[in-house]
Amino acid sequence: LIPCPFVYMGLGDHMDLSLCEPGHLYRDWIATYKDEQFRQSTWQMIAIADELNSGIACPDRQKNIAGQFWQSVEFEYRFFEEIVNLKPVEERNNTLSLRIQ
């Protein structure tokens, strides 16, 4: 679950809410991902996951869990990139253009 809000938080950083007129279909959605409480909640989820992961004695297992997180983040990016570029991922040489700064 954590990769989704992590990516949404990054997207919120790059969306300009002032470009959405009041009543726009996605205005509330964009506002949520720009909201400081949403950011704090996301970072809190990440901190909890990090704490739980650090309690795992096996370093290989910790690395595997972290790898799964970043793979899920990539899948989420690809989902949004396909929407932005309006063509399937396989037609774009598997490159990602959306980045969290």
C-alpha positions as CSV (number, residue, x, y, z in Angstrom):
1,L,0.0,0.0,0.0
2,I,2.8,2.5,0.7
3,P,4.1,2.9,-2.8
4,C,0.8,4.4,-4.0
5,P,0.7,7.3,-1.6
6,F,4.4,7.8,-2.0
7,V,4.0,8.3,-5.7
8,Y,0.8,10.4,-5.2
9,M,2.8,12.7,-2.8
10,G,5.4,13.2,-5.5
11,L,2.8,13.8,-8.2
12,G,1.2,16.4,-5.9
13,D,4.5,18.2,-5.7
14,H,4.4,18.7,-9.4
15,M,0.7,19.5,-9.9
16,D,-0.4,23.1,-10.0
17,L,-3.7,23.4,-8.2
18,S,-4.2,27.0,-9.5
19,L,-4.7,25.6,-13.0
20,C,-7.8,23.7,-11.8
21,E,-10.9,25.8,-11.8
22,P,-13.3,25.5,-8.8
23,G,-15.6,22.5,-9.4
24,H,-13.0,20.8,-11.7
25,L,-13.5,17.0,-11.6
26,Y,-10.0,16.3,-10.3
27,R,-9.5,19.4,-8.1
28,D,-10.2,17.7,-4.8
29,W,-8.0,14.7,-5.8
30,I,-5.0,17.1,-6.6
31,A,-5.6,19.1,-3.4
32,T,-5.5,15.9,-1.3
33,Y,-2.0,14.9,-2.7
34,K,-0.7,18.4,-2.1
35,D,-2.1,18.5,1.4
36,E,0.5,18.6,4.3
37,Q,-1.5,16.2,6.4
38,F,-1.4,13.7,3.5
39,R,2.4,14.1,3.3
40,Q,2.8,13.6,7.0
41,S,0.6,10.5,7.0
42,T,2.6,9.1,4.0
43,W,6.0,9.7,5.8
44,Q,4.6,8.2,9.0
45,M,3.6,5.0,7.0
46,I,7.1,4.9,5.6
47,A,8.7,5.3,9.0
48,I,6.5,2.5,10.4
49,A,7.5,0.2,7.5
50,D,11.1,1.1,7.9
51,E,10.9,0.3,11.7
52,L,9.3,-3.1,11.0
53,N,11.8,-3.9,8.3
54,S,14.7,-3.1,10.5
55,G,13.4,-5.7,13.0
56,I,14.0,-8.4,10.5
57,A,17.2,-10.2,11.3
58,C,18.1,-11.4,7.8
59,P,19.7,-8.6,5.7
60,D,18.8,-10.4,2.5
61,R,15.1,-10.4,3.5
62,Q,15.4,-6.6,4.3
63,K,16.9,-6.0,0.9
64,N,14.2,-8.1,-0.8
65,I,11.4,-6.1,1.0
66,A,13.0,-2.8,0.0
67,G,13.4,-4.0,-3.6
68,Q,9.7,-5.0,-3.7
69,F,8.8,-1.5,-2.5
70,W,10.8,0.2,-5.2
71,Q,9.5,-2.2,-7.9
72,S,5.9,-1.2,-6.8
73,V,6.9,2.5,-7.0
74,E,8.1,1.9,-10.6
75,F,4.8,0.1,-11.5
76,E,2.9,3.1,-10.1
77,Y,5.0,5.5,-12.1
78,R,4.5,3.5,-15.3
79,F,0.7,3.6,-14.7
80,F,0.8,7.4,-14.6
81,E,3.3,7.7,-17.4
82,E,1.0,5.7,-19.7
83,I,-1.8,8.1,-19.0
84,V,0.4,11.1,-19.6
85,N,1.9,9.8,-22.8
86,L,-1.3,8.1,-24.0
87,K,0.6,5.1,-25.4
88,P,1.5,1.7,-23.9
89,V,4.7,1.4,-21.9
90,E,6.2,-1.2,-24.2
91,E,6.1,1.4,-27.0
92,R,8.3,3.8,-25.1
93,N,11.5,1.7,-24.6
94,N,10.6,1.3,-20.9
95,T,11.9,4.7,-19.8
96,L,10.3,6.7,-17.1
97,S,9.8,10.4,-17.4
98,L,7.9,11.1,-14.2
99,R,10.2,11.5,-11.2
100,I,9.8,12.5,-7.6
101,Q,12.3,15.3,-6.9
